[in-house]
Amino acid sequence: MFPTMNSYYTYYFSLNISYLECQIFYTGQLQHVLLIDDRGYKVQIPVVNLKKHLDSRGLKGRFRLLTDTSHKILSFERIV
């Protein structure tokens, strides 16, 4: 994995998590989740980044994570 010319890393994910499964995000039991991107890279992110995209269907869709070269999250957004 190499940074792009703009000095950040890009990861793509497909998520399909039901609303009921997402309830654990609000119990305080879970602070971080481990996601595996399309290339097989494992990335741990804070649950708060997922909560922003939760709706009545759960957490579904394609997402892009951008981090700087120190792996600090710059953005986590739904792309489809």
N, CA, C and O atoms as a Maestro MAE file, in Angstrom:
{
 s_m_m2io_version
 :::
 2.0.0
}

f_m_ct {
 s_m_title
 :::
 protein
 m_atom[320] {
  # First column is atom index #
  i_m_mmod_type
  r_m_x_coord
  r_m_y_coord
  r_m_z_coord
  i_m_residue_number
  s_m_chain_name
  s_m_pdb_residue_name
  s_m_pdb_atom_name
  i_m_atomic_number
  :::
  1 25 0.845 -1.165 0.000 1 A "MET " " N  " 7
  2 3 0.000 0.000 0.000 1 A "MET " " CA " 6
  3 2 0.892 1.230 0.000 1 A "MET " " C  " 6
  4 15 1.759 1.371 0.862 1 A "MET " " O  " 8
  5 25 0.687 2.105 -0.947 2 A "PHE " " N  " 7
  6 3 1.481 3.317 -1.072 2 A "PHE " " CA " 6
  7 2 0.558 4.524 -1.093 2 A "PHE " " C  " 6
  8 15 -0.538 4.460 -1.649 2 A "PHE " " O  " 8
  9 25 0.998 5.630 -0.488 3 A "PRO " " N  " 7
  10 3 0.170 6.842 -0.554 3 A "PRO " " CA " 6
  11 2 0.094 7.359 -1.982 3 A "PRO " " C  " 6
  12 15 0.985 7.117 -2.797 3 A "PRO " " O  " 8
  13 25 -0.976 8.068 -2.264 4 A "THR " " N  " 7
  14 3 -1.130 8.690 -3.569 4 A "THR " " CA " 6
  15 2 -0.265 9.939 -3.633 4 A "THR " " C  " 6
  16 15 0.399 10.296 -2.660 4 A "THR " " O  " 8
  17 25 -0.276 10.587 -4.763 5 A "MET " " N  " 7
  18 3 0.515 11.802 -4.942 5 A "MET " " CA " 6
  19 2 0.121 12.887 -3.935 5 A "MET " " C  " 6
  20 15 0.940 13.748 -3.612 5 A "MET " " O  " 8
  21 25 -1.111 12.859 -3.437 6 A "ASN " " N  " 7
  22 3 -1.580 13.868 -2.485 6 A "ASN " " CA " 6
  23 2 -1.263 13.483 -1.043 6 A "ASN " " C  " 6
  24 15 -1.735 14.139 -0.114 6 A "ASN " " O  " 8
  25 25 -0.475 12.434 -0.844 7 A "SER " " N  " 7
  26 3 -0.046 11.976 0.480 7 A "SER " " CA " 6
  27 2 -1.201 11.526 1.370 7 A "SER " " C  " 6
  28 15 -1.269 11.896 2.542 7 A "SER " " O  " 8
  29 25 -2.087 10.745 0.822 8 A "TYR " " N  " 7
  30 3 -3.112 10.099 1.638 8 A "TYR " " CA " 6
  31 2 -3.382 8.703 1.096 8 A "TYR " " C  " 6
  32 15 -3.062 8.375 -0.047 8 A "TYR " " O  " 8
  33 25 -3.986 7.891 1.969 9 A "TYR " " N  " 7
  34 3 -4.368 6.531 1.601 9 A "TYR " " CA " 6
  35 2 -5.868 6.491 1.365 9 A "TYR " " C  " 6
  36 15 -6.627 7.185 2.042 9 A "TYR " " O  " 8
  37 25 -6.294 5.681 0.408 10 A "THR " " N  " 7
  38 3 -7.710 5.518 0.103 10 A "THR " " CA " 6
  39 2 -8.091 4.053 0.256 10 A "THR " " C  " 6
  40 15 -7.415 3.167 -0.266 10 A "THR " " O  " 8
  41 25 -9.178 3.808 0.976 11 A "TYR " " N  " 7
  42 3 -9.700 2.457 1.175 11 A "TYR " " CA " 6
  43 2 -11.166 2.453 0.754 11 A "TYR " " C  " 6
  44 15 -11.886 3.423 0.994 11 A "TYR " " O  " 8
  45 25 -11.610 1.364 0.127 12 A "TYR " " N  " 7
  46 3 -13.003 1.228 -0.285 12 A "TYR " " CA " 6
  47 2 -13.610 0.005 0.398 12 A "TYR " " C  " 6
  48 15 -12.982 -1.049 0.499 12 A "TYR " " O  " 8
  49 25 -14.856 0.174 0.866 13 A "PHE " " N  " 7
  50 3 -15.569 -0.884 1.580 13 A "PHE " " CA " 6
  51 2 -16.986 -1.019 1.056 13 A "PHE " " C  " 6
  52 15 -17.607 -0.038 0.647 13 A "PHE " " O  " 8
  53 25 -17.485 -2.233 1.073 14 A "SER " " N  " 7
  54 3 -18.920 -2.494 0.892 14 A "SER " " CA " 6
  55 2 -19.432 -2.977 2.232 14 A "SER " " C  " 6
  56 15 -18.914 -3.944 2.789 14 A "SER " " O  " 8
  57 25 -20.456 -2.302 2.755 15 A "LEU " " N  " 7
  58 3 -21.018 -2.682 4.048 15 A "LEU " " CA " 6
  59 2 -22.487 -3.047 3.886 15 A "LEU " " C  " 6
  60 15 -23.221 -2.409 3.132 15 A "LEU " " O  " 8
  61 25 -22.899 -4.077 4.601 16 A "ASN " " N  " 7
  62 3 -24.281 -4.529 4.592 16 A "ASN " " CA " 6
  63 2 -24.602 -5.058 5.993 16 A "ASN " " C  " 6
  64 15 -24.622 -6.266 6.229 16 A "ASN " " O  " 8
  65 25 -24.851 -4.128 6.913 17 A "ILE " " N  " 7
  66 3 -25.082 -4.461 8.313 17 A "ILE " " CA " 6
  67 2 -26.501 -4.027 8.668 17 A "ILE " " C  " 6
  68 15 -26.871 -2.873 8.448 17 A "ILE " " O  " 8
  69 25 -27.287 -4.935 9.210 18 A "SER " " N  " 7
  70 3 -28.680 -4.623 9.524 18 A "SER " " CA " 6
  71 2 -28.774 -3.602 10.662 18 A "SER " " C  " 6
  72 15 -27.829 -3.415 11.429 18 A "SER " " O  " 8
  73 25 -29.925 -2.951 10.752 19 A "TYR " " N  " 7
  74 3 -30.168 -1.980 11.804 19 A "TYR " " CA " 6
  75 2 -30.019 -2.629 13.179 19 A "TYR " " C  " 6
  76 15 -29.429 -2.039 14.084 19 A "TYR " " O  " 8
  77 25 -30.549 -3.832 13.335 20 A "LEU " " N  " 7
  78 3 -30.449 -4.534 14.622 20 A "LEU " " CA " 6
  79 2 -29.002 -4.824 14.992 20 A "LEU " " C  " 6
  80 15 -28.622 -4.689 16.155 20 A "LEU " " O  " 8
  81 25 -28.200 -5.215 14.029 21 A "GLU " " N  " 7
  82 3 -26.783 -5.483 14.303 21 A "GLU " " CA " 6
  83 2 -26.043 -4.205 14.708 21 A "GLU " " C  " 6
  84 15 -25.069 -4.262 15.460 21 A "GLU " " O  " 8
  85 25 -26.495 -3.078 14.220 22 A "CYS " " N  " 7
  86 3 -25.849 -1.798 14.524 22 A "CYS " " CA " 6
  87 2 -26.190 -1.280 15.921 22 A "CYS " " C  " 6
  88 15 -25.558 -0.332 16.387 22 A "CYS " " O  " 8
  89 25 -27.157 -1.869 16.590 23 A "GLN " " N  " 7
  90 3 -27.548 -1.399 17.922 23 A "GLN " " CA " 6
  91 2 -26.384 -1.443 18.904 23 A "GLN " " C  " 6
  92 15 -26.337 -0.646 19.841 23 A "GLN " " O  " 8
  93 25 -25.445 -2.365 18.702 24 A "ILE " " N  " 7
  94 3 -24.285 -2.460 19.600 24 A "ILE " " CA " 6
  95 2 -23.430 -1.194 19.563 24 A "ILE " " C  " 6
  96 15 -22.675 -0.931 20.499 24 A "ILE " " O  " 8
  97 25 -23.541 -0.416 18.502 25 A "PHE " " N  " 7
  98 3 -22.788 0.838 18.408 25 A "PHE " " CA " 6
  99 2 -23.185 1.807 19.517 25 A "PHE " " C  " 6
  100 15 -22.402 2.679 19.894 25 A "PHE " " O  " 8
  101 25 -24.392 1.656 20.035 26 A "TYR " " N  " 7
  102 3 -24.930 2.609 21.013 26 A "TYR " " CA " 6
  103 2 -24.882 2.102 22.448 26 A "TYR " " C  " 6
  104 15 -25.346 2.793 23.355 26 A "TYR " " O  " 8
  105 25 -24.334 0.914 22.675 27 A "THR " " N  " 7
  106 3 -24.285 0.351 24.026 27 A "THR " " CA " 6
  107 2 -23.041 0.777 24.791 27 A "THR " " C  " 6
  108 15 -22.989 0.646 26.014 27 A "THR " " O  " 8
  109 25 -22.044 1.283 24.084 28 A "GLY " " N  " 7
  110 3 -20.792 1.637 24.729 28 A "GLY " " CA " 6
  111 2 -19.824 0.466 24.805 28 A "GLY " " C  " 6
  112 15 -18.678 0.634 25.223 28 A "GLY " " O  " 8
  113 25 -20.276 -0.722 24.403 29 A "GLN " " N  " 7
  114 3 -19.423 -1.910 24.440 29 A "GLN " " CA " 6
  115 2 -18.394 -1.910 23.326 29 A "GLN " " C  " 6
  116 15 -17.369 -2.584 23.419 29 A "GLN " " O  " 8
  117 25 -18.663 -1.164 22.285 30 A "LEU " " N  " 7
  118 3 -17.822 -1.185 21.100 30 A "LEU " " CA " 6
  119 2 -17.309 0.226 20.821 30 A "LEU " " C  " 6
  120 15 -18.098 1.144 20.600 30 A "LEU " " O  " 8
  121 25 -16.005 0.395 20.831 31 A "GLN " " N  " 7
  122 3 -15.406 1.701 20.550 31 A "GLN " " CA " 6
  123 2 -14.868 1.783 19.125 31 A "GLN " " C  " 6
  124 15 -14.889 2.850 18.511 31 A "GLN " " O  " 8
  125 25 -14.386 0.655 18.596 32 A "HIS " " N  " 7
  126 3 -13.797 0.578 17.263 32 A "HIS " " CA " 6
  127 2 -14.326 -0.644 16.529 32 A "HIS " " C  " 6
  128 15 -14.775 -1.608 17.149 32 A "HIS " " O  " 8
  129 25 -14.269 -0.597 15.212 33 A "VAL " " N  " 7
  130 3 -14.610 -1.758 14.389 33 A "VAL " " CA " 6
  131 2 -13.448 -2.017 13.438 33 A "VAL " " C  " 6
  132 15 -12.717 -1.101 13.061 33 A "VAL " " O  " 8
  133 25 -13.295 -3.259 13.067 34 A "LEU " " N  " 7
  134 3 -12.268 -3.651 12.123 34 A "LEU " " CA " 6
  135 2 -12.939 -3.917 10.782 34 A "LEU " " C  " 6
  136 15 -13.788 -4.800 10.669 34 A "LEU " " O  " 8
  137 25 -12.556 -3.153 9.776 35 A "LEU " " N  " 7
  138 3 -13.106 -3.308 8.433 35 A "LEU " " CA " 6
  139 2 -12.019 -3.872 7.522 35 A "LEU " " C  " 6
  140 15 -10.832 -3.611 7.719 35 A "LEU " " O  " 8
  141 25 -12.434 -4.639 6.536 36 A "ILE " " N  " 7
  142 3 -11.505 -5.162 5.542 36 A "ILE " " CA " 6
  143 2 -11.877 -4.541 4.212 36 A "ILE " " C  " 6
  144 15 -12.995 -4.713 3.726 36 A "ILE " " O  " 8
  145 25 -10.930 -3.815 3.621 37 A "ASP " " N  " 7
  146 3 -11.238 -3.111 2.375 37 A "ASP " " CA " 6
  147 2 -11.231 -4.069 1.185 37 A "ASP " " C  " 6
  148 15 -10.959 -5.260 1.331 37 A "ASP " " O  " 8
  149 25 -11.535 -3.527 0.013 38 A "ASP " " N  " 7
  150 3 -11.658 -4.336 -1.195 38 A "ASP " " CA " 6
  151 2 -10.376 -5.081 -1.563 38 A "ASP " " C  " 6
  152 15 -10.425 -6.097 -2.258 38 A "ASP " " O  " 8
  153 25 -9.237 -4.585 -1.104 39 A "ARG " " N  " 7
  154 3 -7.951 -5.223 -1.417 39 A "ARG " " CA " 6
  155 2 -7.492 -6.173 -0.330 39 A "ARG " " C  " 6
  156 15 -6.451 -6.817 -0.457 39 A "ARG " " O  " 8
  157 25 -8.275 -6.261 0.749 40 A "GLY " " N  " 7
  158 3 -7.921 -7.157 1.843 40 A "GLY " " CA " 6
  159 2 -7.189 -6.495 2.996 40 A "GLY " " C  " 6
  160 15 -6.814 -7.174 3.952 40 A "GLY " " O  " 8
  161 25 -6.974 -5.171 2.931 41 A "TYR " " N  " 7
  162 3 -6.327 -4.461 4.032 41 A "TYR " " CA " 6
  163 2 -7.289 -4.336 5.206 41 A "TYR " " C  " 6
  164 15 -8.464 -4.019 5.023 41 A "TYR " " O  " 8
  165 25 -6.787 -4.586 6.409 42 A "LYS " " N  " 7
  166 3 -7.588 -4.433 7.623 42 A "LYS " " CA " 6
  167 2 -7.373 -3.031 8.171 42 A "LYS " " C  " 6
  168 15 -6.242 -2.568 8.323 42 A "LYS " " O  " 8
  169 25 -8.490 -2.363 8.464 43 A "VAL " " N  " 7
  170 3 -8.445 -0.991 8.960 43 A "VAL " " CA " 6
  171 2 -9.369 -0.886 10.164 43 A "VAL " " C  " 6
  172 15 -10.550 -1.222 10.078 43 A "VAL " " O  " 8
  173 25 -8.834 -0.422 11.280 44 A "GLN " " N  " 7
  174 3 -9.637 -0.228 12.486 44 A "GLN " " CA " 6
  175 2 -10.044 1.235 12.566 44 A "GLN " " C  " 6
  176 15 -9.198 2.127 12.493 44 A "GLN " " O  " 8
  177 25 -11.356 1.482 12.717 45 A "ILE " " N  " 7
  178 3 -11.839 2.861 12.810 45 A "ILE " " CA " 6
  179 2 -12.796 2.998 13.996 45 A "ILE " " C  " 6
  180 15 -13.425 2.021 14.402 45 A "ILE " " O  " 8
  181 25 -12.907 4.194 14.545 46 A "PRO " " N  " 7
  182 3 -13.859 4.430 15.632 46 A "PRO " " CA " 6
  183 2 -15.307 4.254 15.149 46 A "PRO " " C  " 6
  184 15 -15.647 4.617 14.023 46 A "PRO " " O  " 8
  185 25 -16.133 3.700 16.009 47 A "VAL " " N  " 7
  186 3 -17.550 3.467 15.696 47 A "VAL " " CA " 6
  187 2 -18.256 4.766 15.309 47 A "VAL " " C  " 6
  188 15 -19.175 4.751 14.490 47 A "VAL " " O  " 8
  189 25 -17.839 5.875 15.886 48 A "VAL " " N  " 7
  190 3 -18.497 7.156 15.606 48 A "VAL " " CA " 6
  191 2 -18.512 7.460 14.103 48 A "VAL " " C  " 6
  192 15 -19.436 8.115 13.621 48 A "VAL " " O  " 8
  193 25 -17.516 7.002 13.367 49 A "ASN " " N  " 7
  194 3 -17.486 7.231 11.922 49 A "ASN " " CA " 6
  195 2 -18.585 6.462 11.201 49 A "ASN " " C  " 6
  196 15 -19.061 6.902 10.154 49 A "ASN " " O  " 8
  197 25 -18.992 5.329 11.743 50 A "LEU " " N  " 7
  198 3 -20.069 4.546 11.136 50 A "LEU " " CA " 6
  199 2 -21.438 5.086 11.509 50 A "LEU " " C  " 6
  200 15 -22.352 5.089 10.684 50 A "LEU " " O  " 8
  201 25 -21.584 5.543 12.741 51 A "LYS " " N  " 7
  202 3 -22.883 6.031 13.226 51 A "LYS " " CA " 6
  203 2 -23.460 7.114 12.322 51 A "LYS " " C  " 6
  204 15 -24.676 7.190 12.147 51 A "LYS " " O  " 8
  205 25 -22.617 7.936 11.760 52 A "LYS " " N  " 7
  206 3 -23.067 9.039 10.910 52 A "LYS " " CA " 6
  207 2 -23.846 8.549 9.693 52 A "LYS " " C  " 6
  208 15 -24.646 9.294 9.127 52 A "LYS " " O  " 8
  209 25 -23.616 7.308 9.291 53 A "HIS " " N  " 7
  210 3 -24.215 6.771 8.062 53 A "HIS " " CA " 6
  211 2 -25.318 5.750 8.327 53 A "HIS " " C  " 6
  212 15 -25.844 5.145 7.392 53 A "HIS " " O  " 8
  213 25 -25.665 5.559 9.583 54 A "LEU " " N  " 7
  214 3 -26.697 4.593 9.958 54 A "LEU " " CA " 6
  215 2 -28.079 5.180 9.694 54 A "LEU " " C  " 6
  216 15 -28.359 6.323 10.058 54 A "LEU " " O  " 8
  217 25 -28.941 4.387 9.056 55 A "ASP " " N  " 7
  218 3 -30.329 4.799 8.857 55 A "ASP " " CA " 6
  219 2 -31.240 3.617 9.224 55 A "ASP " " C  " 6
  220 15 -30.765 2.629 9.785 55 A "ASP " " O  " 8
  221 25 -32.509 3.707 8.923 56 A "SER " " N  " 7
  222 3 -33.466 2.668 9.342 56 A "SER " " CA " 6
  223 2 -33.197 1.310 8.697 56 A "SER " " C  " 6
  224 15 -33.680 0.288 9.183 56 A "SER " " O  " 8
  225 25 -32.436 1.292 7.616 57 A "ARG " " N  " 7
  226 3 -32.078 0.018 6.975 57 A "ARG " " CA " 6
  227 2 -30.824 -0.589 7.586 57 A "ARG " " C  " 6
  228 15 -30.534 -1.769 7.383 57 A "ARG " " O  " 8
  229 25 -30.089 0.211 8.326 58 A "GLY " " N  " 7
  230 3 -28.826 -0.230 8.896 58 A "GLY " " CA " 6
  231 2 -27.685 0.543 8.274 58 A "GLY " " C  " 6
  232 15 -27.777 1.750 8.050 58 A "GLY " " O  " 8
  233 25 -26.622 -0.161 8.001 59 A "LEU " " N  " 7
  234 3 -25.431 0.442 7.415 59 A "LEU " " CA " 6
  235 2 -25.140 -0.299 6.120 59 A "LEU " " C  " 6
  236 15 -24.537 -1.372 6.121 59 A "LEU " " O  " 8
  237 25 -25.579 0.289 5.024 60 A "LYS " " N  " 7
  238 3 -25.510 -0.396 3.736 60 A "LYS " " CA " 6
  239 2 -24.943 0.535 2.678 60 A "LYS " " C  " 6
  240 15 -25.239 1.730 2.664 60 A "LYS " " O  " 8
  241 25 -24.121 -0.024 1.790 61 A "GLY " " N  " 7
  242 3 -23.608 0.759 0.677 61 A "GLY " " CA " 6
  243 2 -22.108 0.643 0.505 61 A "GLY " " C  " 6
  244 15 -21.443 -0.183 1.129 61 A "GLY " " O  " 8
  245 25 -21.599 1.502 -0.366 62 A "ARG " " N  " 7
  246 3 -20.160 1.588 -0.644 62 A "ARG " " CA " 6
  247 2 -19.622 2.808 0.090 62 A "ARG " " C  " 6
  248 15 -20.261 3.859 0.135 62 A "ARG " " O  " 8
  249 25 -18.444 2.646 0.659 63 A "PHE " " N  " 7
  250 3 -17.843 3.703 1.455 63 A "PHE " " CA " 6
  251 2 -16.377 3.889 1.074 63 A "PHE " " C  " 6
  252 15 -15.705 2.957 0.632 63 A "PHE " " O  " 8
  253 25 -15.901 5.123 1.258 64 A "ARG " " N  " 7
  254 3 -14.494 5.436 1.007 64 A "ARG " " CA " 6
  255 2 -13.920 6.061 2.273 64 A "ARG " " C  " 6
  256 15 -14.504 6.969 2.864 64 A "ARG " " O  " 8
  257 25 -12.775 5.555 2.665 65 A "LEU " " N  " 7
  258 3 -12.036 6.085 3.807 65 A "LEU " " CA " 6
  259 2 -10.748 6.709 3.289 65 A "LEU " " C  " 6
  260 15 -9.997 6.074 2.548 65 A "LEU " " O  " 8
  261 25 -10.496 7.950 3.679 66 A "LEU " " N  " 7
  262 3 -9.238 8.623 3.359 66 A "LEU " " CA " 6
  263 2 -8.479 8.854 4.658 66 A "LEU " " C  " 6
  264 15 -9.042 9.349 5.633 66 A "LEU " " O  " 8
  265 25 -7.190 8.490 4.668 67 A "THR " " N  " 7
  266 3 -6.336 8.757 5.823 67 A "THR " " CA " 6
  267 2 -5.069 9.459 5.346 67 A "THR " " C  " 6
  268 15 -4.677 9.357 4.183 67 A "THR " " O  " 8
  269 25 -4.445 10.169 6.272 68 A "ASP " " N  " 7
  270 3 -3.152 10.750 5.924 68 A "ASP " " CA " 6
  271 2 -2.083 9.666 6.050 68 A "ASP " " C  " 6
  272 15 -2.407 8.516 6.345 68 A "ASP " " O  " 8
  273 25 -0.827 10.012 5.832 69 A "THR " " N  " 7
  274 3 0.242 9.012 5.856 69 A "THR " " CA " 6
  275 2 0.513 8.485 7.264 69 A "THR " " C  " 6
  276 15 1.208 7.483 7.427 69 A "THR " " O  " 8
  277 25 -0.035 9.161 8.289 70 A "SER " " N  " 7
  278 3 0.050 8.670 9.672 70 A "SER " " CA " 6
  279 2 -1.184 7.855 10.035 70 A "SER " " C  " 6
  280 15 -1.343 7.446 11.185 70 A "SER " " O  " 8
  281 25 -2.054 7.618 9.063 71 A "HIS " " N  " 7
  282 3 -3.293 6.844 9.195 71 A "HIS " " CA " 6
  283 2 -4.357 7.549 10.034 71 A "HIS " " C  " 6
  284 15 -5.257 6.900 10.567 71 A "HIS " " O  " 8
  285 25 -4.259 8.859 10.153 72 A "LYS " " N  " 7
  286 3 -5.316 9.646 10.797 72 A "LYS " " CA " 6
  287 2 -6.445 9.808 9.783 72 A "LYS " " C  " 6
  288 15 -6.198 10.133 8.622 72 A "LYS " " O  " 8
  289 25 -7.674 9.583 10.217 73 A "ILE " " N  " 7
  290 3 -8.819 9.657 9.317 73 A "ILE " " CA " 6
  291 2 -9.054 11.090 8.868 73 A "ILE " " C  " 6
  292 15 -9.188 12.004 9.682 73 A "ILE " " O  " 8
  293 25 -9.100 11.261 7.562 74 A "LEU " " N  " 7
  294 3 -9.430 12.556 6.962 74 A "LEU " " CA " 6
  295 2 -10.911 12.609 6.621 74 A "LEU " " C  " 6
  296 15 -11.562 13.635 6.817 74 A "LEU " " O  " 8
  297 25 -11.451 11.491 6.104 75 A "SER " " N  " 7
  298 3 -12.886 11.421 5.810 75 A "SER " " CA " 6
  299 2 -13.311 9.963 5.691 75 A "SER " " C  " 6
  300 15 -12.526 9.091 5.320 75 A "SER " " O  " 8
  301 25 -14.568 9.730 6.015 76 A "PHE " " N  " 7
  302 3 -15.219 8.433 5.813 76 A "PHE " " CA " 6
  303 2 -16.582 8.770 5.249 76 A "PHE " " C  " 6
  304 15 -17.419 9.352 5.940 76 A "PHE " " O  " 8
  305 25 -16.812 8.407 3.988 77 A "GLU " " N  " 7
  306 3 -18.042 8.836 3.340 77 A "GLU " " CA " 6
  307 2 -18.679 7.720 2.522 77 A "GLU " " C  " 6
  308 15 -18.003 6.838 1.992 77 A "GLU " " O  " 8
  309 25 -20.010 7.791 2.440 78 A "ARG " " N  " 7
  310 3 -20.764 6.873 1.587 78 A "ARG " " CA " 6
  311 2 -20.623 7.378 0.151 78 A "ARG " " C  " 6
  312 15 -20.810 8.565 -0.115 78 A "ARG " " O  " 8
  313 25 -20.296 6.477 -0.766 79 A "ILE " " N  " 7
  314 3 -20.129 6.899 -2.164 79 A "ILE " " CA " 6
  315 2 -21.222 6.350 -3.055 79 A "ILE " " C  " 6
  316 15 -21.411 6.856 -4.161 79 A "ILE " " O  " 8
  317 25 -21.943 5.347 -2.624 80 A "VAL " " N  " 7
  318 3 -23.085 4.807 -3.381 80 A "VAL " " CA " 6
  319 2 -24.121 4.327 -2.392 80 A "VAL " " C  " 6
  320 15 -25.174 3.832 -2.792 80 A "VAL " " O  " 8
  :::
 }
 m_bond[319] {
  # First column is bond index #
  i_m_from
  i_m_to
  i_m_order
  :::
  1 1 2 1
  2 2 3 1
  3 3 4 2
  4 3 5 1
  5 5 6 1
  6 6 7 1
  7 7 8 2
  8 7 9 1
  9 9 10 1
  10 10 11 1
  11 11 12 2
  12 11 13 1
  13 13 14 1
  14 14 15 1
  15 15 16 2
  16 15 17 1
  17 17 18 1
  18 18 19 1
  19 19 20 2
  20 19 21 1
  21 21 22 1
  22 22 23 1
  23 23 24 2
  24 23 25 1
  25 25 26 1
  26 26 27 1
  27 27 28 2
  28 27 29 1
  29 29 30 1
  30 30 31 1
  31 31 32 2
  32 31 33 1
  33 33 34 1
  34 34 35 1
  35 35 36 2
  36 35 37 1
  37 37 38 1
  38 38 39 1
  39 39 40 2
  40 39 41 1
  41 41 42 1
  42 42 43 1
  43 43 44 2
  44 43 45 1
  45 45 46 1
  46 46 47 1
  47 47 48 2
  48 47 49 1
  49 49 50 1
  50 50 51 1
  51 51 52 2
  52 51 53 1
  53 53 54 1
  54 54 55 1
  55 55 56 2
  56 55 57 1
  57 57 58 1
  58 58 59 1
  59 59 60 2
  60 59 61 1
  61 61 62 1
  62 62 63 1
  63 63 64 2
  64 63 65 1
  65 65 66 1
  66 66 67 1
  67 67 68 2
  68 67 69 1
  69 69 70 1
  70 70 71 1
  71 71 72 2
  72 71 73 1
  73 73 74 1
  74 74 75 1
  75 75 76 2
  76 75 77 1
  77 77 78 1
  78 78 79 1
  79 79 80 2
  80 79 81 1
  81 81 82 1
  82 82 83 1
  83 83 84 2
  84 83 85 1
  85 85 86 1
  86 86 87 1
  87 87 88 2
  88 87 89 1
  89 89 90 1
  90 90 91 1
  91 91 92 2
  92 91 93 1
  93 93 94 1
  94 94 95 1
  95 95 96 2
  96 95 97 1
  97 97 98 1
  98 98 99 1
  99 99 100 2
  100 99 101 1
  101 101 102 1
  102 102 103 1
  103 103 104 2
  104 103 105 1
  105 105 106 1
  106 106 107 1
  107 107 108 2
  108 107 109 1
  109 109 110 1
  110 110 111 1
  111 111 112 2
  112 111 113 1
  113 113 114 1
  114 114 115 1
  115 115 116 2
  116 115 117 1
  117 117 118 1
  118 118 119 1
  119 119 120 2
  120 119 121 1
  121 121 122 1
  122 122 123 1
  123 123 124 2
  124 123 125 1
  125 125 126 1
  126 126 127 1
  127 127 128 2
  128 127 129 1
  129 129 130 1
  130 130 131 1
  131 131 132 2
  132 131 133 1
  133 133 134 1
  134 134 135 1
  135 135 136 2
  136 135 137 1
  137 137 138 1
  138 138 139 1
  139 139 140 2
  140 139 141 1
  141 141 142 1
  142 142 143 1
  143 143 144 2
  144 143 145 1
  145 145 146 1
  146 146 147 1
  147 147 148 2
  148 147 149 1
  149 149 150 1
  150 150 151 1
  151 151 152 2
  152 151 153 1
  153 153 154 1
  154 154 155 1
  155 155 156 2
  156 155 157 1
  157 157 158 1
  158 158 159 1
  159 159 160 2
  160 159 161 1
  161 161 162 1
  162 162 163 1
  163 163 164 2
  164 163 165 1
  165 165 166 1
  166 166 167 1
  167 167 168 2
  168 167 169 1
  169 169 170 1
  170 170 171 1
  171 171 172 2
  172 171 173 1
  173 173 174 1
  174 174 175 1
  175 175 176 2
  176 175 177 1
  177 177 178 1
  178 178 179 1
  179 179 180 2
  180 179 181 1
  181 181 182 1
  182 182 183 1
  183 183 184 2
  184 183 185 1
  185 185 186 1
  186 186 187 1
  187 187 188 2
  188 187 189 1
  189 189 190 1
  190 190 191 1
  191 191 192 2
  192 191 193 1
  193 193 194 1
  194 194 195 1
  195 195 196 2
  196 195 197 1
  197 197 198 1
  198 198 199 1
  199 199 200 2
  200 199 201 1
  201 201 202 1
  202 202 203 1
  203 203 204 2
  204 203 205 1
  205 205 206 1
  206 206 207 1
  207 207 208 2
  208 207 209 1
  209 209 210 1
  210 210 211 1
  211 211 212 2
  212 211 213 1
  213 213 214 1
  214 214 215 1
  215 215 216 2
  216 215 217 1
  217 217 218 1
  218 218 219 1
  219 219 220 2
  220 219 221 1
  221 221 222 1
  222 222 223 1
  223 223 224 2
  224 223 225 1
  225 225 226 1
  226 226 227 1
  227 227 228 2
  228 227 229 1
  229 229 230 1
  230 230 231 1
  231 231 232 2
  232 231 233 1
  233 233 234 1
  234 234 235 1
  235 235 236 2
  236 235 237 1
  237 237 238 1
  238 238 239 1
  239 239 240 2
  240 239 241 1
  241 241 242 1
  242 242 243 1
  243 243 244 2
  244 243 245 1
  245 245 246 1
  246 246 247 1
  247 247 248 2
  248 247 249 1
  249 249 250 1
  250 250 251 1
  251 251 252 2
  252 251 253 1
  253 253 254 1
  254 254 255 1
  255 255 256 2
  256 255 257 1
  257 257 258 1
  258 258 259 1
  259 259 260 2
  260 259 261 1
  261 261 262 1
  262 262 263 1
  263 263 264 2
  264 263 265 1
  265 265 266 1
  266 266 267 1
  267 267 268 2
  268 267 269 1
  269 269 270 1
  270 270 271 1
  271 271 272 2
  272 271 273 1
  273 273 274 1
  274 274 275 1
  275 275 276 2
  276 275 277 1
  277 277 278 1
  278 278 279 1
  279 279 280 2
  280 279 281 1
  281 281 282 1
  282 282 283 1
  283 283 284 2
  284 283 285 1
  285 285 286 1
  286 286 287 1
  287 287 288 2
  288 287 289 1
  289 289 290 1
  290 290 291 1
  291 291 292 2
  292 291 293 1
  293 293 294 1
  294 294 295 1
  295 295 296 2
  296 295 297 1
  297 297 298 1
  298 298 299 1
  299 299 300 2
  300 299 301 1
  301 301 302 1
  302 302 303 1
  303 303 304 2
  304 303 305 1
  305 305 306 1
  306 306 307 1
  307 307 308 2
  308 307 309 1
  309 309 310 1
  310 310 311 1
  311 311 312 2
  312 311 313 1
  313 313 314 1
  314 314 315 1
  315 315 316 2
  316 315 317 1
  317 317 318 1
  318 318 319 1
  319 319 320 2
  :::
 }
}
